[in-house]
Amino acid sequence: HGMADDNVHFQNATEMTNALINANKQYEMFFYPNKNHGIYGGNARLHLYYLMTNFIKENL
């Protein structure tokens, strides 16, 4: 989640995290400081795509 996202506010991510914990659901979440909704700049997007690719390989 881009912490500077003005489309989906960071508070929404924390509320979702709390709901997942309360429902005893496993989850993975990553935060990108100073990144907006597109999560671009520096190595942020490369890092995100690497994590998504590994998740798909391990879970599908």
Secondary structure, DSSP 4 states (H G I P E B T S, - for coil): -BTT-SSS-HHHHHHHHHHHHHTT-------BTT--TT--STTHHHHHHHHHHHHHHHH-
